[in-house]
Amino acid sequence: MKPTTHFVGVCCIVSVLSASCALSQVGVHANRAFLEETDPALAGAAMPAIIKIVEIAQRTYPDDRGFRVSLASMYMLYANAFMEGEAFYLMDSDYDRARDLQTRAGQLYRRAATLLEPLLLARSPGLLQAEINIYNPDDGQAARQQRLIGAFKPTDIDILYYFAAANLAGFALNPMDFESAQRLPLAILLLRQAMALNPDYNGGMVRELAVTAYASLPETMGGNRPEAEGLAAAILADDTIPASAGFHVGYALTFCVVANDYALYASHLQEAIALSADTEFPSLLNRLAARKAAWLLANADRYFDLPPTNQENTGDY
């Protein structure tokens, strides 16, 4: 499966040095080279320096939309893949280190959301102060909320996605955090608008986020398990835009564990691992998802009551 270009931030490296759009294509190639890196350790080591360069660009050109979106996306990538992702493996062996990584990830998620707020307000000035009722709004509330998001167009889908994803990720890390909980209804509202505009955006990442959100949250907070199940089935049946390796990992945890279906769980995790082996279209994100899939297979007894013979031998992770 060909990887999508989820993060456009590396193009800022060239732009900040030259302030010339003529060189932006060089940055596009640099970005692609980063996302096609199959060595997660190398990518993780390089990411902080790249982020700092893009921060300089964003501060130099604070009104530039592209720098804001680029930097927000890079915060999201580093927080999810190299902080929260690493914490997942440390919860048993080094809990304090894992919690520190999760806290730092939460801070980056908040930075990403804050960075995008001016772009949201430029489209919908009253959006951040509005009272959002996601669960069973009356006709008047529904109309007001539709007016708030009606100004967002398909060209705004990147800011809708990253703002929603940042707030949802922050809430998932710490549901007791007041700021994250307060922004959750807005995150769901903007995710719904992104779904209405283009669920297939950037390789289907909007619809994959929607599955996770709708399946994980209670109905009173914007969740909708039946809708999530239907959307997940549609994604799995779509040969035009195949599901990502990360989606298969999420499906295994979100649906297969709940259904106590070990065979389906193993099947989705093995599919995630297979996607990471695609040498024609190498993908950092698929490689990271495959690592988690291998761990979940090797530790399936945490989720299922299995005899020892059912443990998968998946090699290193």
C-alpha contacts under 8 A as a table, 3 or more apart, distances in Angstrom:
res1	aa1	res2	aa2	distance
1	M	242	P	7.10
1	M	244	S	7.96
1	M	275	L	6.89
1	M	278	D	7.18
1	M	281	F	6.50
2	K	281	F	5.11
2	K	282	P	7.78
3	P	36	E	7.85
3	P	203	G	7.73
3	P	281	F	6.46
3	P	282	P	7.29
3	P	283	S	5.87
4	T	202	N	5.91
4	T	203	G	5.59
5	T	8	V	6.93
5	T	31	N	7.96
5	T	32	R	6.87
5	T	35	L	7.35
5	T	202	N	6.93
6	H	73	S	7.76
6	H	202	N	6.55
7	F	10	V	7.79
7	F	31	N	7.34
7	F	70	S	6.57
7	F	73	S	5.65
7	F	74	M	6.49
7	F	77	L	7.87
8	V	11	C	6.16
8	V	28	V	7.05
8	V	31	N	6.24
8	V	70	S	5.39
8	V	73	S	7.57
9	G	12	C	5.63
9	G	13	I	7.85
9	G	31	N	7.01
9	G	54	V	6.90
9	G	67	F	7.23
9	G	69	V	7.74
9	G	70	S	3.98
9	G	71	L	5.89
9	G	73	S	7.06
9	G	74	M	6.30
10	V	13	I	5.61
10	V	14	V	7.95
10	V	27	G	5.78
10	V	28	V	7.12
10	V	30	A	6.29
10	V	31	N	4.89
10	V	50	I	6.94
10	V	54	V	7.41
10	V	70	S	7.70
11	C	14	V	5.99
11	C	15	S	6.69
11	C	24	S	5.95
11	C	25	Q	7.47
11	C	26	V	7.04
11	C	27	G	3.39
11	C	28	V	5.27
11	C	29	H	7.94
11	C	30	A	6.79
11	C	31	N	6.28
12	C	15	S	4.83
12	C	16	V	5.87
12	C	24	S	7.68
12	C	27	G	6.65
12	C	53	I	7.81
12	C	54	V	5.74
12	C	57	A	6.69
12	C	67	F	6.76
12	C	70	S	7.61
13	I	16	V	5.59
13	I	17	L	6.72
13	I	27	G	6.79
13	I	50	I	7.44
13	I	53	I	6.15
13	I	54	V	6.18
13	I	57	A	7.63
14	V	17	L	5.42
14	V	18	S	6.31
14	V	19	A	7.82
14	V	23	L	6.65
14	V	24	S	6.71
14	V	26	V	7.25
14	V	27	G	5.91
15	S	18	S	5.20
15	S	19	A	4.74
15	S	20	S	5.77
15	S	21	C	6.76
15	S	23	L	6.87
15	S	24	S	6.35
15	S	27	G	7.81
15	S	57	A	7.60
16	V	19	A	5.33
16	V	53	I	7.87
16	V	54	V	7.58
16	V	56	I	7.45
16	V	57	A	4.91
16	V	60	T	7.91
18	S	23	L	7.82
20	S	23	L	5.97
20	S	24	S	7.28
21	C	24	S	5.11
22	A	25	Q	7.29
23	L	26	V	5.60
23	L	27	G	7.17
24	S	27	G	5.15
24	S	28	V	6.50
25	Q	28	V	4.94
25	Q	29	H	6.50
26	V	29	H	5.28
26	V	30	A	6.35
27	G	30	A	4.85
27	G	31	N	6.05
28	V	31	N	5.08
28	V	32	R	6.24
29	H	32	R	5.07
29	H	33	A	6.14
30	A	33	A	5.05
30	A	34	F	6.33
31	N	34	F	5.14
31	N	35	L	6.36
32	R	35	L	5.20
32	R	36	E	5.99
33	A	36	E	5.14
33	A	37	E	6.25
34	F	37	E	5.23
34	F	43	A	6.93
34	F	284	L	7.81
35	L	283	S	5.94
35	L	284	L	5.33
35	L	285	L	7.31
36	E	281	F	7.48
36	E	282	P	5.10
36	E	283	S	4.51
36	E	284	L	5.53
37	E	40	P	7.21
37	E	43	A	6.75
37	E	282	P	7.02
37	E	283	S	6.39
37	E	284	L	5.32
38	T	282	P	6.46
38	T	283	S	6.22
38	T	284	L	5.18
38	T	287	R	6.43
39	D	42	L	5.43
39	D	43	A	6.43
39	D	284	L	7.27
40	P	43	A	5.02
40	P	44	G	5.93
40	P	284	L	6.54
40	P	287	R	7.47
40	P	288	L	6.92
41	A	44	G	5.10
41	A	45	A	6.14
42	L	45	A	5.24
42	L	46	A	6.31
43	A	46	A	5.23
43	A	47	M	6.10
44	G	47	M	5.32
44	G	48	P	7.67
44	G	78	Y	7.55
44	G	82	F	6.26
45	A	48	P	6.94
46	A	49	A	5.88
46	A	50	I	6.56
47	M	50	I	5.13
47	M	51	I	6.13
47	M	78	Y	6.99
48	P	51	I	5.07
48	P	52	K	6.31
49	A	52	K	5.20
49	A	53	I	6.41
50	I	53	I	5.19
50	I	54	V	6.34
51	I	54	V	5.15
51	I	55	E	6.11
51	I	71	L	6.95
51	I	74	M	6.66
51	I	75	Y	7.50
52	K	55	E	4.93
52	K	56	I	6.36
53	I	56	I	5.20
53	I	57	A	6.49
54	V	57	A	4.92
54	V	58	Q	6.15
54	V	67	F	7.18
54	V	70	S	7.77
54	V	71	L	6.19
55	E	58	Q	5.05
55	E	59	R	6.16
55	E	71	L	6.72
56	I	59	R	5.22
56	I	60	T	6.05
57	A	60	T	5.06
57	A	61	Y	6.14
57	A	67	F	6.82
58	Q	61	Y	5.15
58	Q	62	P	5.27
58	Q	64	D	7.22
58	Q	67	F	5.15
58	Q	68	R	6.31
58	Q	71	L	7.57
59	R	62	P	5.13
61	Y	64	D	5.51
61	Y	67	F	7.65
62	P	67	F	7.82
62	P	68	R	7.72
64	D	67	F	5.66
64	D	68	R	6.75
65	R	68	R	5.30
65	R	69	V	6.36
65	R	119	L	7.34
66	G	69	V	5.28
66	G	70	S	5.91
67	F	70	S	5.00
67	F	71	L	5.98
68	R	71	L	5.33
68	R	72	A	6.09
68	R	115	L	6.18
68	R	116	L	6.53
69	V	72	A	5.14
69	V	73	S	6.08
69	V	115	L	7.95
69	V	116	L	6.92
69	V	158	D	7.44
69	V	159	I	6.72
70	S	73	S	5.25
70	S	74	M	6.30
71	L	74	M	5.06
71	L	75	Y	6.20
71	L	112	A	7.40
72	A	75	Y	5.15
72	A	76	M	6.28
72	A	111	R	7.40
72	A	112	A	4.27
72	A	113	A	7.20
72	A	115	L	6.51
72	A	116	L	7.21
72	A	162	Y	7.23
73	S	76	M	5.03
73	S	77	L	6.20
73	S	112	A	7.20
73	S	162	Y	6.72
74	M	77	L	4.98
74	M	78	Y	6.12
75	Y	78	Y	5.38
75	Y	79	A	5.97
75	Y	108	L	5.64
75	Y	109	Y	6.76
75	Y	111	R	7.51
75	Y	112	A	6.03
76	M	79	A	5.24
76	M	80	N	5.93
76	M	108	L	6.93
76	M	109	Y	6.09
76	M	112	A	6.79
76	M	162	Y	7.92
76	M	166	A	6.82
77	L	80	N	5.36
77	L	81	A	5.76
77	L	82	F	7.70
78	Y	81	A	5.43
78	Y	82	F	5.24
78	Y	83	M	6.64
79	A	82	F	5.85
79	A	83	M	4.95
79	A	84	E	5.96
79	A	85	G	7.85
79	A	104	R	7.53
79	A	105	A	4.48
79	A	106	G	7.50
79	A	108	L	6.14
79	A	109	Y	6.97
80	N	83	M	5.97
80	N	84	E	5.07
80	N	85	G	5.70
80	N	105	A	6.88
81	A	84	E	6.36
81	A	85	G	4.80
81	A	86	E	7.20
81	A	285	L	7.98
81	A	288	L	7.28
82	F	85	G	5.42
82	F	86	E	5.63
83	M	86	E	5.27
83	M	87	A	6.15
83	M	101	L	5.13
83	M	102	Q	6.43
83	M	104	R	7.26
83	M	105	A	5.70
84	E	87	A	5.02
84	E	88	F	6.46
84	E	101	L	6.15
84	E	102	Q	5.23
84	E	105	A	5.92
85	G	88	F	5.43
85	G	89	Y	7.52
86	E	89	Y	5.68
86	E	90	L	6.85
86	E	98	A	7.55
86	E	101	L	7.69
87	A	90	L	5.08
87	A	91	M	6.32
87	A	97	R	7.41
87	A	98	A	4.27
87	A	99	R	7.08
87	A	101	L	5.94
87	A	102	Q	6.49
88	F	91	M	5.97
88	F	98	A	7.17
89	Y	92	D	7.50
90	L	93	S	5.21
90	L	94	D	5.16
90	L	95	Y	6.20
90	L	97	R	7.22
90	L	98	A	5.41
91	M	94	D	5.87
91	M	95	Y	4.67
91	M	98	A	5.62
91	M	99	R	7.88
92	D	95	Y	6.04
94	D	97	R	5.48
94	D	98	A	6.25
95	Y	98	A	4.96
95	Y	99	R	6.12
96	D	99	R	5.18
96	D	100	D	6.21
97	R	100	D	5.07
97	R	101	L	6.28
98	A	101	L	5.18
98	A	102	Q	6.25
99	R	102	Q	4.98
99	R	103	T	6.11
100	D	103	T	5.10
100	D	104	R	6.25
101	L	104	R	5.13
101	L	105	A	6.07
102	Q	105	A	4.96
102	Q	106	G	6.16
102	Q	173	L	6.95
103	T	106	G	5.09
103	T	107	Q	6.40
104	R	107	Q	5.06
104	R	108	L	6.43
105	A	108	L	5.15
105	A	109	Y	6.25
106	G	109	Y	5.04
106	G	110	R	6.26
106	G	169	A	7.68
106	G	170	G	5.25
106	G	173	L	6.89
107	Q	110	R	5.11
107	Q	111	R	6.23
108	L	111	R	4.87
108	L	112	A	6.15
109	Y	112	A	5.14
109	Y	113	A	6.37
109	Y	166	A	4.87
109	Y	167	N	6.84
109	Y	169	A	6.99
109	Y	170	G	5.96
110	R	113	A	5.18
110	R	114	T	6.11
110	R	166	A	6.75
110	R	167	N	7.12
110	R	170	G	7.07
111	R	114	T	5.14
111	R	115	L	6.06
112	A	115	L	5.20
112	A	116	L	6.59
112	A	162	Y	7.70
112	A	163	F	7.23
112	A	166	A	6.46
113	A	116	L	5.33
113	A	117	E	6.48
113	A	162	Y	7.38
113	A	163	F	5.05
113	A	166	A	5.80
113	A	167	N	6.75
114	T	117	E	5.27
115	L	118	P	7.14
116	L	119	L	5.42
116	L	120	L	6.53
116	L	159	I	6.57
116	L	163	F	6.59
117	E	120	L	5.11
117	E	121	L	6.19
118	P	121	L	5.04
118	P	122	A	6.09
119	L	122	A	5.16
119	L	123	R	6.84
119	L	159	I	7.42
120	L	123	R	5.47
120	L	124	S	6.10
120	L	125	P	7.57
120	L	127	L	7.51
120	L	159	I	7.39
120	L	160	L	7.99
121	L	124	S	4.81
121	L	125	P	4.34
121	L	126	G	6.95
121	L	127	L	6.52
121	L	128	L	7.47
122	A	125	P	6.01
123	R	151	A	5.94
123	R	152	F	6.49
124	S	127	L	5.47
124	S	148	L	5.94
124	S	149	I	6.97
124	S	151	A	6.59
124	S	152	F	7.94
125	P	128	L	7.74
126	G	129	Q	5.72
126	G	130	A	6.12
126	G	148	L	7.33
127	L	130	A	5.37
127	L	148	L	6.04
127	L	149	I	7.99
128	L	186	L	7.93
132	I	141	Q	7.94
132	I	145	Q	6.99
132	I	185	P	5.96
132	I	186	L	6.36
133	N	136	N	7.21
133	N	137	P	5.56
133	N	141	Q	7.12
133	N	185	P	6.85
134	I	137	P	6.39
134	I	185	P	5.87
134	I	188	I	7.54
134	I	189	L	7.13
134	I	220	T	7.42
134	I	221	M	6.69
134	I	222	G	5.79
135	Y	219	E	7.02
135	Y	220	T	5.16
135	Y	221	M	6.54
135	Y	222	G	6.29
137	P	140	G	7.80
137	P	141	Q	5.54
137	P	142	A	5.70
138	D	141	Q	5.32
138	D	142	A	6.11
139	D	142	A	5.13
139	D	143	A	6.16
140	G	143	A	5.19
140	G	144	R	6.26
141	Q	144	R	5.15
141	Q	145	Q	6.08
142	A	145	Q	5.14
142	A	146	Q	6.11
143	A	146	Q	5.09
143	A	147	R	6.31
144	R	147	R	5.12
144	R	148	L	6.36
145	Q	148	L	5.00
145	Q	149	I	6.56
146	Q	149	I	5.35
146	Q	150	G	5.65
147	R	150	G	5.00
147	R	151	A	7.39
148	L	151	A	7.05
149	I	152	F	5.73
149	I	190	L	7.23
149	I	193	Q	6.92
150	G	153	K	7.82
152	F	155	T	7.92
152	F	156	D	5.93
152	F	157	I	7.78
152	F	193	Q	7.94
153	K	156	D	5.38
153	K	157	I	7.06
153	K	197	L	7.12
154	P	157	I	5.40
154	P	194	A	7.98
154	P	197	L	5.63
154	P	198	N	6.93
155	T	158	D	7.45
156	D	159	I	5.69
156	D	160	L	6.46
157	I	160	L	5.00
157	I	161	Y	6.00
157	I	194	A	5.69
157	I	197	L	7.35
157	I	198	N	7.59
157	I	201	Y	7.83
158	D	161	Y	5.17
158	D	162	Y	6.14
159	I	162	Y	5.30
159	I	163	F	5.88
160	L	163	F	5.45
160	L	164	A	6.08
160	L	190	L	5.61
160	L	191	L	6.50
160	L	193	Q	7.71
160	L	194	A	6.12
161	Y	164	A	5.27
161	Y	165	A	5.93
161	Y	190	L	7.50
161	Y	191	L	6.32
161	Y	194	A	6.56
161	Y	206	V	6.50
162	Y	165	A	4.97
162	Y	166	A	5.88
163	F	166	A	5.24
163	F	167	N	6.32
163	F	187	A	6.86
164	A	167	N	5.39
164	A	168	L	6.05
164	A	186	L	7.74
164	A	187	A	4.25
164	A	188	I	6.68
164	A	190	L	6.27
164	A	191	L	5.81
165	A	168	L	5.13
165	A	169	A	5.92
165	A	187	A	7.49
165	A	209	L	7.30
166	A	169	A	5.21
166	A	170	G	6.15
167	N	170	G	5.07
167	N	171	F	6.15
167	N	180	S	6.13
167	N	183	R	6.67
167	N	184	L	6.46
167	N	187	A	6.23
168	L	171	F	5.14
168	L	172	A	6.13
168	L	180	S	7.74
168	L	184	L	6.58
168	L	187	A	6.76
168	L	213	A	7.47
169	A	172	A	5.08
169	A	173	L	6.32
170	G	173	L	5.25
170	G	174	N	6.42
170	G	175	P	7.94
170	G	180	S	6.04
171	F	174	N	5.17
171	F	175	P	4.83
171	F	176	M	7.85
171	F	177	D	7.08
171	F	180	S	5.03
171	F	181	A	6.16
171	F	184	L	7.32
172	A	175	P	5.88
174	N	177	D	5.56
174	N	180	S	7.83
175	P	178	F	7.89
175	P	180	S	7.17
175	P	181	A	6.41
176	M	181	A	7.20
177	D	180	S	5.52
177	D	181	A	6.22
178	F	181	A	5.16
178	F	182	Q	5.97
179	E	182	Q	5.08
179	E	183	R	6.34
180	S	183	R	5.31
180	S	184	L	6.23
181	A	184	L	5.19
182	Q	185	P	7.17
183	R	186	L	5.44
183	R	187	A	6.24
184	L	187	A	4.98
184	L	188	I	6.31
184	L	221	M	7.57
185	P	188	I	5.20
185	P	189	L	6.19
185	P	221	M	6.79
185	P	222	G	7.10
186	L	189	L	4.97
186	L	190	L	6.16
187	A	190	L	5.27
187	A	191	L	6.08
188	I	191	L	4.98
188	I	192	R	6.15
188	I	222	G	6.34
189	L	192	R	5.21
189	L	193	Q	6.43
190	L	193	Q	4.96
190	L	194	A	6.19
191	L	194	A	4.99
191	L	195	M	6.17
191	L	206	V	7.60
191	L	210	A	7.03
192	R	195	M	4.97
192	R	196	A	6.20
192	R	210	A	7.99
193	Q	196	A	4.97
193	Q	197	L	6.19
194	A	197	L	5.09
194	A	198	N	6.04
194	A	199	P	6.54
194	A	206	V	6.92
195	M	198	N	5.48
195	M	199	P	4.43
195	M	206	V	6.52
195	M	207	R	6.59
195	M	210	A	7.80
196	A	199	P	6.77
198	N	201	Y	5.53
198	N	206	V	7.80
199	P	204	G	6.11
199	P	205	M	7.59
199	P	206	V	5.22
199	P	207	R	5.00
200	D	203	G	5.91
200	D	204	G	3.94
200	D	205	M	6.88
200	D	206	V	6.54
200	D	207	R	6.58
200	D	241	I	7.73
201	Y	204	G	5.23
201	Y	205	M	6.41
201	Y	206	V	6.27
202	N	205	M	6.03
202	N	206	V	7.85
203	G	241	I	6.23
204	G	207	R	5.53
204	G	208	E	6.28
204	G	241	I	6.82
204	G	243	A	7.68
205	M	208	E	5.04
205	M	209	L	6.14
206	V	209	L	5.24
206	V	210	A	6.27
207	R	210	A	4.88
207	R	211	V	6.31
207	R	231	L	7.58
208	E	211	V	5.23
208	E	212	T	6.58
208	E	232	A	7.78
208	E	247	F	6.52
209	L	212	T	5.20
209	L	213	A	6.19
210	A	213	A	5.10
210	A	214	Y	5.85
210	A	228	A	7.28
211	V	214	Y	5.36
211	V	215	A	5.91
211	V	227	E	7.99
211	V	228	A	4.73
211	V	229	E	7.47
211	V	231	L	6.52
211	V	232	A	6.27
212	T	215	A	5.37
212	T	216	S	5.95
212	T	228	A	7.46
212	T	250	G	7.38
212	T	254	T	7.69
213	A	216	S	5.30
213	A	217	L	6.00
213	A	222	G	7.98
213	A	223	G	6.48
214	Y	217	L	5.85
214	Y	222	G	6.69
214	Y	223	G	4.07
214	Y	224	N	4.78
214	Y	225	R	5.86
214	Y	227	E	7.11
214	Y	228	A	5.39
215	A	223	G	6.06
215	A	224	N	6.11
215	A	225	R	4.67
215	A	228	A	5.36
215	A	229	E	7.55
215	A	254	T	7.19
216	S	223	G	6.59
216	S	225	R	7.75
216	S	254	T	7.52
217	L	221	M	6.12
217	L	222	G	6.39
217	L	223	G	4.36
217	L	224	N	7.50
218	P	221	M	5.47
218	P	222	G	6.60
218	P	223	G	4.84
218	P	224	N	7.29
219	E	222	G	5.21
219	E	223	G	4.27
219	E	224	N	5.66
220	T	223	G	6.94
224	N	227	E	5.41
224	N	228	A	6.21
225	R	228	A	4.96
225	R	229	E	6.16
226	P	229	E	5.09
226	P	230	G	6.24
227	E	230	G	5.14
227	E	231	L	6.07
228	A	231	L	5.12
228	A	232	A	5.98
229	E	232	A	5.11
229	E	233	A	6.20
230	G	233	A	5.17
230	G	234	A	6.32
231	L	234	A	5.06
231	L	235	I	6.26
232	A	235	I	5.08
232	A	236	L	6.26
232	A	251	Y	7.99
233	A	236	L	5.19
233	A	237	A	6.22
234	A	237	A	5.10
234	A	238	D	6.20
235	I	238	D	5.19
235	I	241	I	7.86
235	I	242	P	7.04
235	I	243	A	6.20
236	L	239	D	7.90
236	L	242	P	6.98
236	L	243	A	6.23
238	D	241	I	5.88
238	D	242	P	5.87
238	D	243	A	7.84
239	D	242	P	5.40
243	A	247	F	5.99
243	A	248	H	7.06
244	S	247	F	5.12
244	S	248	H	6.67
244	S	272	A	7.56
244	S	275	L	7.87
244	S	286	N	7.14
245	A	248	H	5.25
245	A	249	V	6.50
245	A	271	E	7.20
245	A	272	A	4.21
245	A	273	I	7.28
245	A	275	L	6.11
245	A	276	S	7.23
245	A	285	L	7.87
245	A	286	N	5.25
245	A	289	A	5.80
245	A	290	A	6.86
246	G	249	V	5.10
246	G	250	G	6.17
246	G	272	A	6.96
246	G	285	L	7.53
246	G	286	N	6.63
246	G	289	A	5.09
246	G	290	A	7.88
247	F	250	G	5.00
247	F	251	Y	5.97
248	H	251	Y	4.99
248	H	252	A	6.21
248	H	268	H	5.15
248	H	269	L	6.25
248	H	271	E	7.02
248	H	272	A	5.78
249	V	252	A	5.23
249	V	253	L	6.53
249	V	268	H	6.62
249	V	269	L	5.71
249	V	272	A	6.60
249	V	289	A	6.85
249	V	292	K	7.58
249	V	293	A	6.03
250	G	253	L	5.25
250	G	254	T	5.81
251	Y	254	T	5.12
251	Y	255	F	5.47
251	Y	256	C	6.74
251	Y	265	Y	7.97
251	Y	268	H	7.29
252	A	255	F	5.82
252	A	256	C	4.84
252	A	257	V	6.44
252	A	264	L	7.37
252	A	265	Y	4.70
252	A	266	A	7.61
252	A	268	H	6.02
252	A	269	L	6.76
253	L	256	C	6.00
253	L	257	V	5.41
253	L	258	V	7.65
253	L	265	Y	7.53
254	T	257	V	6.43
254	T	258	V	6.63
255	F	258	V	5.32
255	F	259	A	6.15
256	C	259	A	5.02
256	C	260	N	5.95
256	C	261	D	5.17
256	C	262	Y	6.85
256	C	264	L	6.29
256	C	265	Y	5.20
257	V	260	N	4.89
257	V	261	D	6.31
257	V	262	Y	7.26
257	V	265	Y	6.98
257	V	303	Y	6.43
257	V	304	F	7.49
258	V	261	D	7.82
260	N	304	F	6.84
261	D	264	L	5.59
261	D	265	Y	6.18
262	Y	265	Y	4.83
262	Y	266	A	6.07
262	Y	304	F	6.89
263	A	266	A	5.26
263	A	267	S	6.17
264	L	267	S	4.92
264	L	268	H	6.26
265	Y	268	H	5.49
265	Y	269	L	6.37
266	A	269	L	5.15
266	A	270	Q	6.02
266	A	297	L	6.58
267	S	270	Q	5.18
267	S	271	E	6.21
268	H	271	E	5.00
268	H	272	A	6.33
269	L	272	A	5.04
269	L	273	I	6.41
269	L	290	A	7.67
269	L	293	A	5.03
269	L	294	A	7.25
269	L	296	L	7.73
269	L	297	L	7.05
270	Q	273	I	5.06
270	Q	274	A	6.17
270	Q	293	A	7.26
270	Q	294	A	7.96
271	E	274	A	4.97
271	E	275	L	6.23
272	A	275	L	5.23
272	A	276	S	6.60
272	A	286	N	7.31
272	A	289	A	6.77
272	A	290	A	5.47
272	A	293	A	6.61
273	I	276	S	5.30
273	I	277	A	6.81
273	I	286	N	7.99
273	I	287	R	7.78
273	I	289	A	7.64
273	I	290	A	4.49
273	I	291	R	7.61
273	I	293	A	6.61
273	I	294	A	7.20
274	A	277	A	5.32
274	A	278	D	7.24
274	A	290	A	7.93
275	L	278	D	5.65
275	L	286	N	6.65
275	L	290	A	7.86
276	S	282	P	7.14
276	S	283	S	6.88
276	S	286	N	4.95
276	S	287	R	4.96
276	S	289	A	7.88
276	S	290	A	6.06
277	A	282	P	7.58
277	A	287	R	7.93
278	D	281	F	5.74
278	D	282	P	5.85
279	T	282	P	5.33
282	P	286	N	7.98
283	S	286	N	5.22
283	S	287	R	6.21
284	L	287	R	5.07
284	L	288	L	6.26
285	L	288	L	5.16
285	L	289	A	6.19
286	N	289	A	5.00
286	N	290	A	6.04
287	R	290	A	5.04
287	R	291	R	6.35
288	L	291	R	5.19
288	L	292	K	6.60
289	A	292	K	5.21
289	A	293	A	6.15
290	A	293	A	4.82
290	A	294	A	6.11
291	R	294	A	5.23
291	R	295	W	6.42
291	R	317	Y	4.97
292	K	295	W	5.08
292	K	296	L	6.15
292	K	317	Y	7.16
293	A	296	L	5.06
293	A	297	L	6.18
294	A	297	L	5.16
294	A	298	A	6.18
294	A	314	T	5.65
294	A	315	G	7.51
294	A	316	D	7.63
294	A	317	Y	5.93
295	W	298	A	5.07
295	W	299	N	6.04
295	W	314	T	7.95
295	W	317	Y	5.98
296	L	299	N	5.04
296	L	300	A	5.63
297	L	300	A	5.10
297	L	311	Q	7.15
297	L	312	E	5.64
297	L	313	N	7.85
297	L	314	T	7.14
298	A	311	Q	6.15
298	A	312	E	5.40
298	A	313	N	6.45
298	A	314	T	6.57
299	N	302	R	5.87
299	N	303	Y	7.94
299	N	311	Q	7.52
300	A	303	Y	5.51
300	A	304	F	6.09
300	A	306	L	7.88
300	A	311	Q	6.84
301	D	304	F	4.94
301	D	305	D	5.89
301	D	306	L	5.87
301	D	311	Q	7.55
302	R	305	D	7.87
306	L	309	T	7.93
306	L	310	N	6.15
306	L	311	Q	7.60
307	P	310	N	5.78
307	P	311	Q	7.69
308	P	311	Q	5.74
314	T	317	Y	7.99
